[in-house]
Amino acid sequence: MNQITGVHADVAWKSAGKRINAVHAWAQRAHPTPLAGL
């Protein structure tokens, strides 16, 4: 994998991680008990 592709993948991965964390935080507020273990 070339350097440009690697950087792009890293940025995309971090962006996806932030989105997942935001959804997870919302889900815990909305449904704290069932999702507490995720």
Secondary structure in CASP SS format (residue, H / E / C, confidence):
PFRMAT SS
TARGET T0000
AUTHOR 0000-0000-0000
METHOD secondary structure of the structure
MODEL  1
M C 1.00
N C 1.00
Q H 1.00
I H 1.00
T H 1.00
G H 1.00
V H 1.00
H H 1.00
A H 1.00
D H 1.00
V H 1.00
A H 1.00
W H 1.00
K H 1.00
S H 1.00
A H 1.00
G H 1.00
K H 1.00
R H 1.00
I H 1.00
N H 1.00
A H 1.00
V H 1.00
H H 1.00
A H 1.00
W H 1.00
A H 1.00
Q H 1.00
R H 1.00
A H 1.00
H C 1.00
P C 1.00
T C 1.00
P C 1.00
L C 1.00
A C 1.00
G C 1.00
L C 1.00
END
